[in-house]
Amino acid sequence: IVSFYLDKLKASGKKVEKTARPSANIIGTFTLGFHNSHDCRELKRMLRDMGIDTNLVVPEGACVTELENLPKAWFNIVPYREVGLMSANTMLKDWDMPYVDICPMGVTETARWVRSIASIVEPLGHVFDFERYIDEQTRFVSQSAWFSRSIDCQNLTGKRAVVFGDATHAAAMTKVLVKEMGIKVAWAGTYCKHDANWFREHVSGLCDEVLITDDHTQVGDMIAKTEPAAIFGTQMERHVGKRLDVPCGVISAPVHIQNFPLTYRPFLGYEGTNQLADLVYNSFTLGMEDHLIEIFGGHDTKEILQTGVSSGLETDEVSIPWNPEALAELGRIPGFVRGKIKKKTEAYALANGIKEISQEVIYAAKEAVGA
């Protein structure tokens, strides 16, 4: 669509003049995108802070008759690779318009995003202290840098997580977890098979394994085998986590109504770093809502952690009887870790030739793993 209207503009012979002030197009945000409206608002705020106007936002809020105004901007911003990258490449080729395709998610990547913008507008005469802006935003707007040095975040160091989603968000989240919070990513994956090479390049060295698939059962089985402390994925992975009693922070489409909050919750930019820190901390320490439902009573509670979520993986389990006292003790354990403790206790009993699990066996299994 963008190419069609810009080709019409070029064929008409109309002269296109750049805006007097530095300006940018934001390409790729749309109403049903994951936190897109909040992300767009944060990007506009940062551009405004740097003395850069927002020329046009497409596709959200734009009409096709306005597309001929795209070349008036000094450059383009593509926050999400999945939407807008082809249009940006077309304008680079046909209109000599540079673009920034860095996803400003996390402190490090947001700083890189700002510096990339500086490399475009400074040679064109725009005067602004970009390094001072990065420093002030990192210290006074983002609380993520402070949080990463806190004892709460240090307690997360070494915990294992898995990441899955679209290429943009999954790669960015992997970088945040590993580089900014010291969390180990067992594997990272994306369903964007067409962007597999880019994804592998950006998560290389940050995780033990890379998963490229659009088969949700394969993703579920990988999660079950890994037994992570937390999942960061889509609503699909959240449902897998609910079955396995593993907490999940949603970071990418496919989405649910809960991913369109009324409060301001961007994932991008310096304000977005605060949302990410909250998401990570709450995912690891609070788990899902299920353990609260179990404590206070309600529906949708879970009793055991399955070893797999697709057919055939559960048949290899060895059932060891639990006496009433042991079952009562198990029931007092919060739901979001109960399944994992049950499985490890049974593995301990099996390895030691124990025929029935008692309270003493639970405590012995706990001591055996140093818990």
C-alpha positions in Angstrom: 0.0 0.0 0.0 2.8 2.4 0.9 4.6 1.6 -2.3 1.5 2.2 -4.4 0.8 5.7 -3.0 4.5 6.7 -3.1 4.8 5.5 -6.7 1.7 7.7 -7.5 3.4 10.6 -5.8 6.6 10.2 -7.8 4.7 9.8 -11.0 2.8 13.0 -10.4 6.0 15.0 -10.3 5.1 16.8 -7.1 8.0 18.3 -5.3 8.5 16.9 -1.8 10.2 19.2 0.7 11.5 18.0 4.0 10.1 19.5 7.2 11.9 22.5 8.6 12.4 20.9 12.0 13.8 17.3 12.4 11.0 14.8 12.1 10.4 11.1 11.9 7.8 8.6 10.8 6.9 5.8 13.2 6.1 2.8 11.0 4.5 -0.4 12.3 2.3 0.5 15.3 -1.3 -0.6 15.1 -4.3 -0.8 17.4 -4.3 -4.5 18.0 -0.5 -4.8 18.4 1.0 -5.9 21.7 1.1 -2.7 23.8 1.6 -0.8 20.5 -0.4 2.3 21.5 1.5 2.8 24.7 4.8 2.1 22.9 4.0 4.7 20.3 3.2 7.3 23.0 6.6 6.6 24.7 8.4 6.9 21.4 6.7 10.2 20.6 7.7 11.5 24.1 11.3 10.7 23.6 11.4 12.2 20.1 9.8 15.3 21.4 12.4 15.5 24.3 15.2 15.3 21.6 13.6 18.1 19.6 12.3 15.8 16.9 8.7 16.0 15.6 6.6 13.0 14.7 5.6 13.5 11.1 3.3 10.5 10.6 2.4 7.3 12.4 1.3 4.4 10.1 -0.8 2.3 10.0 -2.5 3.4 13.2 -4.1 6.8 13.0 -3.2 7.4 9.3 -5.3 7.6 6.2 -4.1 6.4 2.8 -4.4 9.9 1.5 -1.7 11.0 4.0 0.9 8.5 2.8 2.2 11.0 0.3 3.5 13.0 3.4 5.8 10.2 4.4 8.9 11.4 2.4 8.7 14.8 4.2 10.2 13.3 7.3 14.0 13.2 7.9 14.0 9.5 8.7 11.8 6.5 9.6 11.5 4.5 12.9 10.6 0.8 12.7 10.2 -0.5 16.3 8.9 -3.9 15.3 10.6 -5.9 12.5 7.4 -7.8 11.8 5.5 -4.7 10.6 7.0 -1.8 8.7 10.4 -3.0 7.7 9.5 -3.6 4.1 8.1 0.0 3.8 11.2 1.4 5.4 13.4 -0.4 3.0 11.3 0.8 0.1 11.7 4.4 1.2 15.4 4.0 1.7 15.7 2.7 -1.9 13.3 5.1 -3.6 13.5 8.2 -1.5 16.9 7.9 0.2 15.3 8.0 3.6 17.4 6.3 6.4 15.7 4.3 9.1 16.2 3.1 12.6 15.1 -0.5 13.1 16.4 -1.0 16.7 13.8 -2.1 19.1 14.3 0.2 22.1 13.4 -2.4 24.7 15.6 -2.3 27.8 18.2 0.3 29.0 21.0 -0.9 26.7 18.9 -1.1 23.5 17.1 2.2 24.2 20.5 3.9 24.5 21.6 2.3 21.2 18.3 3.5 19.6 19.0 7.1 20.7 22.5 7.0 19.4 21.3 5.6 16.1 18.9 8.6 15.8 21.8 11.0 16.7 23.9 9.5 13.9 21.2 10.5 11.4 20.1 14.0 12.6 23.4 15.4 13.8 25.1 15.4 10.3 22.0 17.2 9.1 22.5 20.1 11.5 20.3 19.1 14.5 22.0 20.2 17.8 21.2 18.2 20.9 23.2 16.6 23.7 22.1 13.0 23.1 24.6 11.5 25.6 23.3 13.8 28.4 19.8 12.8 27.5 20.7 9.1 27.8 22.3 9.6 31.1 19.4 11.6 32.6 16.7 9.3 31.3 18.6 6.3 32.6 19.1 7.8 36.1 15.8 9.7 36.6 13.1 8.1 34.4 14.2 4.5 34.3 14.3 2.6 37.6 15.6 -0.5 35.9 19.3 0.3 36.4 18.7 0.9 40.1 16.7 -2.3 40.3 19.4 -4.4 38.6 21.7 -3.5 41.5 19.2 -4.2 44.2 19.2 -7.2 46.4 15.8 -8.2 44.9 17.3 -8.5 41.4 20.5 -10.1 42.7 18.3 -12.9 44.2 17.2 -13.7 40.6 20.8 -14.1 39.3 21.3 -17.5 37.9 17.6 -18.4 37.7 16.6 -20.2 34.5 14.0 -18.8 32.1 12.8 -19.5 28.6 11.7 -16.9 26.0 9.4 -17.3 23.0 7.5 -14.9 20.8 7.8 -12.8 17.7 11.4 -12.1 16.6 11.4 -8.5 17.8 10.2 -9.1 21.4 11.8 -12.5 22.0 15.3 -11.2 21.0 14.9 -8.0 23.0 13.6 -9.8 26.1 16.5 -12.3 25.9 19.0 -9.4 25.9 17.3 -7.7 28.9 17.2 -10.9 31.0 20.8 -11.8 30.3 22.6 -8.5 30.0 20.7 -6.4 32.4 19.4 -8.8 35.1 21.9 -11.7 35.1 19.2 -14.3 34.5 20.1 -17.4 32.5 18.1 -18.1 29.4 18.0 -21.8 28.8 16.6 -21.3 25.3 15.0 -18.5 23.2 12.7 -19.0 20.3 10.5 -17.4 17.7 7.6 -18.4 15.5 8.9 -16.0 12.8 10.5 -18.7 10.7 11.2 -16.2 7.9 13.4 -14.2 10.2 15.3 -17.1 11.7 18.8 -15.9 10.6 18.3 -12.5 12.1 17.0 -14.0 15.3 19.8 -16.4 15.7 22.3 -13.6 15.2 20.8 -11.4 17.9 20.5 -14.1 20.6 23.8 -15.8 19.8 25.8 -16.3 22.9 22.9 -15.3 25.2 21.2 -18.7 25.5 22.0 -22.4 25.4 19.7 -23.2 22.5 17.6 -21.5 19.8 14.1 -22.8 18.8 12.6 -21.7 15.5 9.1 -23.2 15.1 5.4 -22.4 14.7 4.3 -25.7 16.3 2.9 -24.8 19.7 3.1 -28.4 20.9 6.8 -28.4 20.3 7.2 -25.2 22.3 5.1 -26.7 25.1 7.2 -29.9 25.2 10.4 -27.9 25.3 9.1 -25.9 28.2 8.1 -29.1 30.1 11.5 -30.7 29.5 13.4 -27.5 30.6 11.5 -26.9 33.8 12.3 -23.2 33.9 11.7 -21.0 36.9 9.7 -18.6 34.6 8.5 -18.3 31.0 8.4 -15.1 29.0 6.3 -15.7 25.9 2.9 -15.2 24.3 -0.6 -16.1 25.6 0.0 -19.6 24.2 3.0 -20.1 26.5 1.0 -18.6 29.4 -1.5 -21.4 29.0 1.3 -24.0 28.9 2.7 -22.4 32.0 -0.7 -22.7 33.7 -0.8 -26.5 33.0 2.8 -26.9 34.2 2.5 -24.5 37.2 5.3 -22.3 35.8 4.7 -18.5 35.9 4.7 -16.7 32.6 5.1 -13.1 31.7 3.5 -12.2 28.4 5.8 -10.2 26.1 4.5 -10.8 22.6 1.5 -11.5 20.4 -0.7 -13.6 20.2 -2.4 -11.5 22.9 -5.4 -11.4 25.2 -7.6 -8.6 26.4 -5.4 -8.3 29.5 -2.6 -7.2 27.2 -4.5 -4.0 26.5 -4.4 -2.3 29.9 -6.1 1.0 30.6 -3.1 2.3 32.5 0.0 3.5 30.7 2.3 0.5 30.2 4.7 0.8 27.3 7.3 -1.9 26.8 9.6 0.4 24.8 11.7 3.3 25.9 12.8 4.4 29.3 9.4 4.1 30.9 9.2 0.7 29.3 12.2 -0.4 31.2 10.2 0.0 34.4 7.4 -2.2 33.1 9.9 -4.9 32.1 11.5 -4.8 35.6 8.1 -5.2 37.2 7.2 -8.0 34.8 10.4 -10.0 35.4 10.4 -9.6 39.2 6.7 -10.4 39.6 7.0 -13.4 37.2 9.8 -15.0 39.3 8.6 -14.0 42.8 4.9 -14.0 42.7 4.2 -16.6 40.1 0.8 -16.8 38.5 -2.5 -16.0 40.1 -3.2 -19.7 40.6 -1.5 -20.0 43.9 -3.6 -17.2 45.3 -6.8 -18.9 44.0 -5.7 -22.1 45.7 -5.0 -20.3 49.0 -8.4 -18.5 49.0 -10.4 -21.1 47.2 -11.6 -21.0 43.6 -11.5 -22.6 40.2 -8.7 -23.6 37.8 -6.3 -25.0 40.4 -3.5 -27.4 39.5 -2.3 -30.5 41.4 0.7 -31.8 39.6 3.4 -30.9 37.2 3.2 -32.9 34.0 6.4 -33.9 32.2 5.0 -32.9 28.9 2.0 -31.2 27.3 1.6 -33.1 24.1 0.3 -36.7 23.9 2.7 -39.5 24.8 5.0 -37.7 27.2 3.0 -38.5 30.3 3.1 -42.3 29.9 6.6 -42.7 31.1 5.9 -41.4 34.6 6.4 -43.7 37.5 3.6 -43.4 40.2 4.8 -43.7 43.8 2.1 -43.7 46.5 2.0 -40.8 49.0 0.7 -41.4 52.6 -2.0 -39.0 54.0 0.5 -37.0 56.0 2.8 -36.4 53.0 -0.2 -35.4 50.8 -1.3 -32.9 53.5 2.3 -31.5 53.6 2.3 -31.2 49.8 -1.1 -29.4 49.9 0.5 -26.7 52.1 3.1 -25.8 49.5 2.1 -22.9 47.2 0.6 -24.1 43.9 3.1 -22.4 41.6 6.0 -24.6 43.0 4.0 -27.6 44.2 4.2 -29.6 41.0 8.0 -29.2 40.8 8.5 -30.3 44.4 6.2 -33.3 43.9 8.2 -34.4 40.8 11.6 -34.0 42.5 10.4 -35.8 45.6 9.2 -38.8 43.5 12.5 -38.8 41.6 14.4 -38.9 44.9 12.2 -41.7 46.2 12.7 -43.7 43.0 16.5 -43.2 43.0 16.6 -44.4 46.6 14.3 -47.4 46.3 11.6 -45.9 48.5 8.2 -47.5 48.0 6.0 -44.9 49.7 6.5 -41.1 50.2 6.2 -39.8 53.8 6.8 -36.4 55.3 10.4 -37.5 56.1 11.0 -38.4 52.5 9.9 -34.9 51.4 12.3 -33.3 53.9 15.1 -35.7 52.8 14.5 -34.9 49.1 14.7 -31.2 50.0 18.0 -31.6 51.8 19.4 -33.6 48.9 19.0 -30.7 46.5 20.2 -28.2 49.0 16.9 -26.4 49.3 
